[in-house]
Amino acid sequence: MAKTLPEESKRRLVEEVREIIPAVLDLDPRLGQVMLYESDFRANHASRDPNFVFVEVTMYAGRTKELKQKLAGKILARITQHTGVDQADINLVYHEIPPDNYYGGISHG
C-alpha cells in the first residue's frame, strides 16, 4: 500500500485483519499472520486512486468460493475503513497451496 496511512491506523488495520482471518475461516485464533508492505514506487491508471491497495492471502486450497468471498468482503471493508480507499481500488488475490507445501509454525510442529 501507499505510505500515507498514520502509524496507529496501520497497527489497527493489521490487528483487525489478523482477527478476521481465523474467525471467518474457523481456525485456531493463534494461526495466521498479517504483514503490511508499503511502497514509494507505484503506478496505475490516472483514473484510479493513487493510494490503491493490493492484498495477497496465502492459504490452504479447498475452501469454497462463498467462504473466500466472505473473507474478501470483510478484509476489503476493513481496509476501506482505515485507508479511505474505495473497494474498487483494492485488489485481493488468493494463493492457494496444498498443506504439503507449507512448513513451520504452530500448525506444522
C-alpha positions, 0 to 999 in steps of 0.5 A, a space after each residue: 500500500 501507499 505510505 500515507 496511512 498514520 502509524 496507529 491506523 496501520 497497527 489497527 488495520 493489521 490487528 483487525 485483519 489478523 482477527 478476521 482471518 481465523 474467525 471467518 475461516 474457523 481456525 485456531 485464533 493463534 494461526 495466521 499472520 498479517 504483514 503490511 508492505 508499503 511502497 514509494 514506487 507505484 503506478 496505475 491508471 490516472 483514473 484510479 486512486 493513487 493510494 490503491 491497495 493490493 492484498 495477497 492471502 496465502 492459504 490452504 486450497 479447498 475452501 469454497 468460493 462463498 467462504 473466500 468471498 466472505 473473507 474478501 468482503 470483510 478484509 476489503 471493508 476493513 481496509 476501506 475503513 482505515 485507508 479511505 480507499 474505495 473497494 474498487 481500488 483494492 485488489 485481493 488475490 488468493 494463493 492457494 497451496 496444498 498443506 504439503 507445501 507449507 512448513 513451520 509454525 504452530 500448525 506444522 510442529 
